[in-house]
Amino acid sequence: YERIIKKYIQMRYEWLPHLYTLFAEAHETGVPIMRPLVFEYPDDENTYNLYDEFLVGANVLIAPIMTPSTTHRVVYLPKGKWVDYWTNDVFEGGNYHLIHADLDTLPIFVKQGSAIAFGDVKRSTDMRDERRVIHVYKASEGKAAYTLYDDDGQTFAYEKGQYFRMNINMEYSEHSVHLVTKTEGTYEPSWKWLFAIHGATEQTKVVVNGNEQHGTWDDERRILWIKSE
């Protein structure tokens, strides 16, 4: 149990940049961070009575197992394609799926085409991140957008424009990913960023702000890593 608890404490620190972005969105718009599926999919009747799944933001679906000695559960995934957070396996939306998850695996699915920003594993939020990894879940076609927000985390200086907001527009084709970034605010974070492209291949062409990038292929995790300029 201690090993599993430690795993998810570390994971919480990794996810903090994404969660902090969602908190900023909630502050500005009132949209909740945890959302019932019907919130994002009001036209899907299959979401109306779901009580044991929820969204974190618009594009991350959590489907916990809440009964002891259970290693399988049925998960409903709305329209689109969804990527298993742990395995990168892709599931078709608009369907029910029987999912296997042992005690230390929380079923998490990321909508294909979207992105999530992660930070470093650390012992305390007093420790600054050295990098932010923007995980892009490549689709075979289409466009999407993601926003990463940051500030000093301690003062109200963000009200005077001392914040960092990076808007990322993503455009996909079968063999390419085009990323365009635009930043706002006067806050200058200390961390460096890089992209991790899921669903890519070693030959996938990645263009960032008009410049083709030469990434590093991780064969074990099936991720193409792209460093910031």
N, C-alpha and C positions, 0 to 999 in steps of 0.2 A: 504493500500500500504506500509506503514512504516513497518508493521509486516512482510510482504513478503520480502521486501528489506533486513531487518535485518536477516531473515532466510538465505538468500543466501550470505550475507556478512560472516556470521558465517560458512556457508558451505565452502566458499572459504578458510578460515583458516584451516578447517578440511582437505581439499584436498591438501594443500600446500606440504606435503611430497611427494605425488605422482607426483604433477606437477614439483617439484624441481628435482626429479629423471628423469623426461622426459626432462627437460632443460639440465641436465647433458648429457643425451643421445644425444640431439640435438647438444650440444657443441662438442661432440666427433665424431659424425657420420654425422651431417648435416640433419638428419631425422627430419621433422617438428613435432611439438607437436600436432597441429590441422591438421588432415589429411582427405582428401576426402575418401570415402569408396573404391573407385577404387584403391587407393594406396595399401591397404592391400588385396583387392580381385580383382585383375586385370583380372581374368578369369570369373568373374560374370558379365554378360552383364547388369544385372539389376542395377548395381552400376554406369554405365557409365554416365548417365544423372541426377543423384541425385544432387540436388542443395540445399536442405533444411534439410539435415542430415550431420553429420560429426563425425569423431572419435577423441577422446582425447587419444593419444597413440594408441596402436594396439587393445585394448580390451574394451574400453568404448565408447558407441555410444550415441550421443546426437541428439534428434529430436525435436527441439523447435516448438511451435505453434506461428506463426508470424502474425496472423490476429486477430483483436479484436472480442470479444464476441464469441469465438470458443473454445469448450471444447473437441473436438475429432479431431484426425488426423490419416491418414494412415502412418504407419511406415514400411519400408522395413528392415528386419534383414537378414544379410548374413548367410552363412552356419554355422552350429553349433547350440548350444542352448544359449539363452540369458536370463539373470535374470533382472527383473524389480528392479531397485535400491531401490524404495520406499516400495515395497510389497513383494519382494523375489519370485514373481510368475515367472514361467519359460515359455519362448516362443520358439517355434521351428524356427530355421533359414531357409533361403531360401524361405521365405514366406512374404507376406504383412499382417499386422495386424492393425485392427482398435483399436486405443488406446484412452482411456479417460484420460484427464488431465485438471483439473480446473486451475484457474489463478495462484495459488501458487505452482503448480506441473510441473516442467520441466521434460519431458520424458527422462529418462536416463536408459540405459541398459548395463549390464556388462556381458561379454562373460563367460559362464560357464567354469570352469577349471582355470580361471585366478585369479589374486589377485590385490588388491589396498592397499596402505599404507596411513593411516590417522593420523593426529595429533590432538592436543587439540584445542577447540574453545578459542580464546583469543582476546584481544583488539588491539594487535600490534605484529609485528614480533620480536620486542625487547624482548618479553616474551618468554622464552624457554618452549618447550614441556616437560611435565612430562612423557608422554608415547607416543608410536607409536602403533597404532592398525593395524595389517595386516589382512585385510578382504580377506579370501580365499573362492572362490565360487566353492564349491565341485562339481565335475562331477561324474558320475557313474563308469567311467573307464578312463584310459589314464594317460598321463604325461604332465606336464607344468612347466614353470619356471617364476620366478619374481625376479627383482632386486630392492633393496631399496638403494638409495644413500643419503649421507649427508656430510656436511663439516661445517666450522665455519660460512659460509655465508657472510663473510666480507673481507677476505684477499685472496691472491693467494697462500696460503700455500698448497692448494690441489695439486698444480703443483709439490710439493716436497714430495708427498705421504701422506700428512696430510688430508686424507679423510676417510670416512666410506662407504663401499659398502658391502651389505649383499645379496648374491645370494641364492635364495630359490628354491630348486627343489621339486616339488609336484607330488606325484603319488597317483592315486585314484583307489579304487574299490568300490563295492556297499556299503560295511559296514565299510570302513576304509579310512583314510587319512594318508599318510606317507610324512613327511616333513624333508628335509635335508638342513641345513643352513651352509654357509661358508662365512666368512668375510674377507675383504681386507682393507688395509690402516692402518695408525697409529692414525687417529683421533678417540677420544673416546667420543661419544655423552653422554649427561647427562640423556637422557630419557631411560625408560624401554620399552620393547616391549611385545606385546601379540598377539595371533592369535584369530580371530573371524571366525569360520567356518560356512558359510552359506550353506544350503542344507543338513546339517547333521541332525542326530537325537540324542536323549539323549544316545542312545546305540552305536553311531559311535565310532570306535576305532581310536584314534589319536596317532601317533608315531612321535616324534620329535627327530632327530639325534639318532635313535635307541632305544629311551626310550619311553615307553608308558606313556601318560599323562592322568590325571584325570581332566576333564574340568568341567565347571559350565554351566548348561543348562538354557538358557533364553527362556522360553516357549512363551512369548508374541512376541518376535522378531524372534523366531525360529533360534537362533544362539547358537553355542557351543563355549564357551570362554575358551581359553587355555593360562595360564600365562607362561611367560618366566622362564627359570630355574635360 
